[in-house]
Amino acid sequence: MAGKYRHWKLETDGDNILWLSLDKEGATANVLSADVMAELDRILDELSAKTPRGVVIRSGKDSGFIAGHPCLSRRLRS
């Protein structure tokens, strides 16, 4: 799974915990966008076959976790 994504870095530790780090390519901040969410969707589909013990989602940037556009966020929730 690792290395196949532009915006996400994946690592599994010795306790079978999957660490997902969001680091939006070409951006100074992590922005919630359609391509970031599409990659996350692919990752979650693959996880159904891997069954890690847990998943941690974190920022790969020092500037904060994630920013999103309200219209996109509403669309993703529905």
Secondary structure, 3 states (H helix, E strand, C coil): CCCCCCCEEEEECCCCEEEEEECCCCCCCCEECHHHHHHHHHHHHHHHHHCCCEEEEEECCCCCCCEECHHHHHHHHC
